[in-house]
Amino acid sequence: MEQSILYFVRLALEIYSYLIIGYVLLSWFPNARESSIGQLLGRIVEPYIGIFRRFIPPIGGVLDLSPIVALLALRFISIGLISVISYLLNLAG
């Protein structure tokens, strides 16, 4: 049971990371973010990336580093969250 909970959390966070990467890659293609897939990805990842865009301005007005910082933060959050869940499951069992 504990392993399946940890597996689900890891999988969900990994999928979210891939969605962010996919959304960033769409910016390389003209009008790709306006497609239905681009809009769906935008609705899913923009609220999270937007947090970082408020604090990290684009370099030269063009290069947006906020998705990179968002991915790094998500990785640290994943490690911390998995550690906390693992600790709590070990206390319960």
C-alpha positions in Angstrom: 0.0 0.0 0.0 2.7 2.5 1.0 4.7 1.8 -2.2 1.7 2.4 -4.4 1.0 5.8 -2.7 4.6 6.8 -3.2 4.6 5.5 -6.8 1.4 7.5 -7.6 2.9 10.7 -6.2 6.1 10.2 -8.1 4.3 9.4 -11.3 2.0 12.4 -11.0 4.8 14.8 -10.4 6.9 13.3 -13.2 3.9 13.6 -15.6 3.5 17.3 -14.6 7.2 17.9 -15.3 6.7 16.4 -18.8 3.7 18.6 -19.3 5.8 21.7 -18.5 8.5 20.6 -20.9 5.9 20.0 -23.6 4.5 23.4 -23.1 7.9 25.0 -23.3 8.6 23.1 -26.5 5.4 24.4 -28.1 6.8 27.9 -27.9 9.4 26.9 -30.5 6.7 26.5 -33.1 4.6 29.4 -34.4 0.9 29.3 -33.2 1.4 26.0 -31.5 0.2 27.4 -28.1 -3.0 28.6 -29.8 -3.8 25.0 -30.8 -6.3 23.0 -28.6 -3.4 21.0 -27.1 -1.4 24.2 -26.5 -4.4 25.8 -24.8 -5.0 22.7 -22.6 -1.3 22.5 -21.6 -1.5 26.3 -20.9 -4.4 25.9 -18.5 -2.6 23.1 -16.7 0.9 24.5 -16.3 0.5 28.3 -16.6 -0.8 28.7 -13.0 2.4 27.1 -11.7 4.8 28.7 -14.1 3.1 32.1 -13.5 4.3 32.1 -9.9 7.9 32.2 -11.1 7.2 34.6 -14.0 6.2 37.2 -11.4 9.7 37.1 -9.9 11.9 36.2 -12.9 11.8 38.7 -15.8 12.7 37.4 -19.3 16.3 37.9 -20.2 16.6 40.5 -23.0 12.8 40.5 -23.1 12.9 37.2 -25.0 14.4 34.4 -23.0 12.1 33.2 -20.3 13.9 31.2 -17.6 10.9 30.8 -15.4 10.0 27.3 -16.7 13.5 26.0 -15.8 13.3 27.4 -12.3 9.8 26.0 -12.0 11.1 22.5 -13.0 13.9 22.7 -10.5 11.5 23.8 -7.8 9.1 21.0 -8.7 12.0 18.5 -8.4 12.9 19.8 -4.9 9.2 19.8 -4.0 8.9 16.2 -5.2 11.9 15.1 -3.2 10.6 16.8 -0.1 7.0 15.6 -0.5 8.1 12.0 -1.1 10.3 12.1 2.0 7.5 13.4 4.1 5.0 10.9 2.8 7.5 8.1 3.3 8.2 9.2 6.9 4.5 9.5 7.7 3.8 6.0 6.2 6.6 4.6 8.3 5.2 6.1 11.4 1.8 4.7 10.7 3.0 1.2 9.9 
